[in-house]
């Protein structure tokens, strides 16, 4: 009986993959291209993301596939960066996406990554913790609040202030527009 169940599960997984994941591939590639700054690296990142998504598709609830896939992509990218640059283990290069989607128009991704790596340690520990959980690990505000045993409003406030400080630090270095500046 188990033999007949396995093909049905595989077929169901492939159907779910086709329904939820395949339509998001162009968006994932665009995001990966912005994160890596390289078409080749972006293709590799998306491929790794798709492999992970296929492995987890049976656990996916079918709600909001794009955020689910973006979380996988971001976490995959963090792991890839950490493997290449172990000194970045406590820094989240993907914070840049949450900080300012237009930042890549101002500086090359590696410049931004290096600048954020320099700036993050200067943040208060409470800001770093929230930044890591929400931007780095992809937790929701509620999940981060439960993890840190603080109110959701405190998570939102700390995250806002952490991002604002990082944006200001990037602007001081000429790597991003000052807050409120128009392109």
Residue pairs with C-beta under 8 A, 6 or more apart in sequence:
9 58
12 58
13 54
13 57
13 58
16 57
16 58
16 60
16 62
17 53
17 54
17 57
20 57
20 60
20 62
20 65
21 50
21 53
21 54
21 57
21 65
21 69
23 65
24 65
24 66
24 69
25 46
25 50
27 66
28 46
28 49
28 50
28 69
28 70
28 73
29 42
29 43
29 46
31 70
31 73
31 97
32 41
32 42
32 43
32 45
32 46
32 49
32 73
32 77
33 39
33 42
34 97
34 101
34 104
34 109
35 42
35 45
35 73
35 74
35 77
35 93
35 94
35 96
35 97
35 109
36 42
36 45
36 77
36 109
37 104
37 108
37 109
37 110
45 73
45 76
45 77
45 80
46 73
48 76
48 80
49 69
49 72
49 73
49 76
52 72
52 76
53 60
53 68
53 69
53 72
56 72
60 68
70 138
71 138
74 94
74 97
74 136
74 138
75 137
75 138
77 93
77 94
78 92
78 93
78 94
78 136
81 88
81 93
81 113
82 88
82 89
87 117
88 113
88 117
90 120
90 121
91 116
91 117
91 120
91 121
92 116
92 120
92 131
92 132
92 135
92 136
93 112
93 113
93 116
93 117
94 135
94 136
95 116
95 120
95 131
95 135
95 136
95 163
95 166
96 103
96 104
96 109
96 112
96 113
96 116
97 135
98 134
98 135
98 163
99 116
99 163
99 166
99 167
99 170
99 176
100 167
100 170
100 176
100 177
102 176
102 177
102 183
103 112
103 170
103 175
103 176
104 112
105 183
106 174
106 175
106 176
106 177
107 115
107 170
107 174
107 175
107 176
111 175
112 170
112 175
112 176
115 169
115 170
115 173
115 175
116 166
116 170
119 165
119 166
119 169
119 170
120 128
120 131
120 166
121 128
122 169
123 131
123 162
123 165
123 166
126 158
127 158
127 159
127 161
127 162
127 165
128 162
129 148
130 144
130 148
130 155
130 158
130 159
130 162
131 159
131 162
131 163
133 139
133 143
133 144
133 147
133 148
134 140
134 141
134 144
134 155
134 159
135 159
139 147
141 152
141 155
141 156
141 159
142 152
144 155
145 151
145 152
145 154
145 155
148 155
164 179
167 176
167 178
167 179
168 178
168 179
170 176
171 177
171 178
171 179
177 183
